[in-house]
Amino acid sequence: MHGRVVAMCVTICKVEIPRAGNVQTPVINVEAINRPTVQLLRLEPMKLNRMFGSLSNIFNARIVELIYLGDHVSTRISAAAVMTS
């Protein structure tokens, strides 16, 4: 997801993602505030139905597909205006 760095401290920065809001992320190769950046949204592990404020990054999501694979289920979701699997 493409975004813009809006705040930064020693180890954590805040990135503004269009149509998704702000996310907190570790500072890795961040040049400066107000610079464009790319944020990877890794969905493992996911926690469902958390209360607002209980985690640093919470997104609305929609389950698009459940795929039964014998001993586990793969889930495809739409989160933060991005389709993932």
N, C-alpha and C positions, 0 to 999 in steps of 0.2 A: 504494500500500500504506500503510495506516495504521500508525503506530508511535509510539514515545516517545523523545525525546532523552535519552540516558543519559550522554553526555560531550561536552565541547566545548572546542576550543582556538581559536586565532585564525582559521584558515581551514578546519578540518576538524571535523566532529562525528560522533559514533557514534549511530546510531538502532537501537533494538531493534524488530524486526518480529515479531509473534506467528507461530509455526509456521515462521519462516524464519531466525531468528537475528539477528545484528547486522550492519549495513552501515556503511561509512564513506562520507561524502558531504560535499561542500563546504557551508560555512555560508552559507545564503541565507535571509534573513528568519527566523532562529531567535530566539525570544524568550528561552528559558532552559532549563536542564537540568530534566528531569522533566515537560516540557510535551508534549502530543500534537503530532504532525506528520504530514504526508503525504509519502511518498517515491515519486517516479516512477522506475520501473525501465525504463530505456531499453536495449534489447538490441542496439544497434548500436555498435560491432562486437562480436561474440561470439567468445570463444576457447574451444574445446572441449578437454576432457581435460587441464586444467591441474593441476599438483601443488598440494596444500594449502599455503598460505602464499606462493605465487608471485604472487598478485594480492590486492588489498585486499578485494574482494568476490567470493566464489565461492558459487554455488548449485547444488544438485542440480537437474537438469532432465530432462524426458522429451520426445522428439519425438513429437508427436501426429499431424502431417500434413505431407507434402511435396507442394507444388503446383508442377508444371512449367509455366513461363510462356514457353516458347520460347527465350529467350536467358538466362534465369536461373531459379533455384528459390526459391520463397517457403517458409519453414518456420514452422509453428505449433508452439509448445512450451508445456509446462506447467513453470513455474519458480517456486520460492519459494512454492508453494501458490497460484499465480495463473496463470490461463490467458491467454496473450498471442498475438499474431500479428504 
